[in-house]
Amino acid sequence: MASHKTSSSIQAQSRRILPSNLDDAQTPLLRPSSQEQDDESTSRWAQWCTKTQDFWLQSKGMILVLLSQFFGASMNVMTQYLEVDGERGAGMDPFQILFVRMSITVIASYLYMWYAQVPDPLGRRPVIGLLTLRAVGGFFGVFGLYYSVKYLPLSEATVLTFLAPILSCYATSLFAPHETFTWKQQLAGVVSLGGVVLIARPFSPMNAPSDSPSDGAQTDELHHLLAILMALVGVLGAACAYTTIRMIGKRTHPLVSVTYFSVYSTLISCIAMAVLPSVDFKLPSTSSEWTLLFALGVCGFLLQFLLTAGLAYVPPGQAAGSGNRATSMVYTQMLFALFYDKVVWGNTLSAMSWAGSGLILVSAIYVAMAREPRGDAVQVQVQHADERNEGGEGHSV
């Protein structure tokens, strides 16, 4: 009897120490804390993914324009190499390089539109006028730069070219609906332009032509003035192209706009090579020249495609695009140009170049991270809605 009570008490004590049912919910004593850690890490990962996706959706236009400037700088350094006279002989004429570049762009654009079954590859009727204006403006933008570098130092022509983004932002805020050019964006654009000036250092003594009378390439004041005039025409053309791309928006596929521009430029450059006696067509003599020409055409296609898509992008849930912020990314091409200047040509950056690069980089980061106040955006949307109700139809971007 005593032994029975003893065994019963031992079993009772064992039941108090160890749970009788191992499958009971109280068994995994440490599981709740580890589960909380897993839930917390999963929640943090979900928040990070959400923030990253939101940043991508809001900044996609700027990122595309930034990538386009990399391909633009790559195209420029290959163009400069092909134009320079060297051991392989005389360099190629700019019109020939433009013809090859635009021809490859036309072929690539049509092949992609055929593969992707892009609707209305010739453009929709309401935007044909804007597409034509974009093509003409884009050609004069390229032609103005090509002509100005014949009689101006490259730094001066570069600084004049970078007047186009600011002019385009002003024009878009006037002609395109729901677009604003805030004073913060204006300040960032001016700071970026100042960085370009520090890097290029136009009108400095080292950029001036030689005063030696034996220098047969010295240009007179008339040619210099004409070159500045054509550079300003190029600025107007580039600003016109940027503005029309923004006004077209999502009403047509970006490659349709690229095709209009490339076809027009191909025809004009072909006519120039056939009519102008000073323009010679030179076949590539080495495999490296063939490779550079092909790579130049691919970079030109990617430049135009990414630039057009970035400028025309409208973030979801917004009536206004981020085109003015995206246009400011054009200044980053100077950073890529400095990189190629060091890697390809072996030039060492000066303190002024580093300072200018810092200004451009800080301005680009500020424009990318800054957000327009919600009250201003709502006010702009209400204002344009009132204008459409009072004055009739407006552009749909």
Buried (B, 14 or more C-beta within 10 A) or exposed (E): EEEEEEEEEEEEEEEEEEEEEEEEEEEEEEEEEEEEEEEEEEEEEEEEEEEEEEEEEBBBBBBBBBBBBBBBBBBBBBBBBBBEEEEEEEBBBBBBBBBBBBBBBBEBBBEBBEEEEBEEBEBBEEBBEBBBBBBBBBBBBBBBBBBBBEBBBBBBBBBBBBBBBBBBBBBBBEEBBBBBBBEEBBEBBEBBBBBBBBBBBBEEEEBEEEEEEEEEEEBEEEEBEBBBEBBBBBBBBBBBBBBBBBBBBEBBBBBBBBBBBBBBBBBBBBEBBEEEEEBEEEEBEEEEBEEBBEBBBBBBBBBBBBBBBBBBBBBEEBBBBBBBBBBBBBBBBBBBBBBBBEEEEEEEBEEBBEBBBEBBBBBBEBBBEEEBEEEEBEEBBEEBBEEBEEEEEBBEB
